[in-house]
Amino acid sequence: MFTVEEITLLRAFDTSTRRTAVLSLMNEMGMMEDMELISQCLSMVKKLESITDTEFYAVDFTVYDEDEEDEHE
């Protein structure tokens, strides 16, 4: 559903609900200058809008936490 890169980027936003994630992405895009980042965010907004809340809640946004902890050791 989401790539590793998309999940990593989404974790920088409020993912408490699917709707909140969409609004958070859209709000921050207004302040972005990097066109590639804006494009990635737009793609994620489209994906988020195309899935159900149930599918969204099944996404594990913590799946890469252990990898990040290992990098900091």
HELIX and SHEET records of a PDB file:
HELIX    1   1 VAL A    4  LEU A   10  1                                   7    
HELIX    2   2 ARG A   18  MET A   29  1                                  12    
HELIX    3   3 MET A   35  SER A   50  1                                  16    
HELIX    4   4 ASP A   53  TYR A   57  1                                   5    
HELIX    5   5 ASP A   65  HIS A   72  1                                   8    
END                                                                             
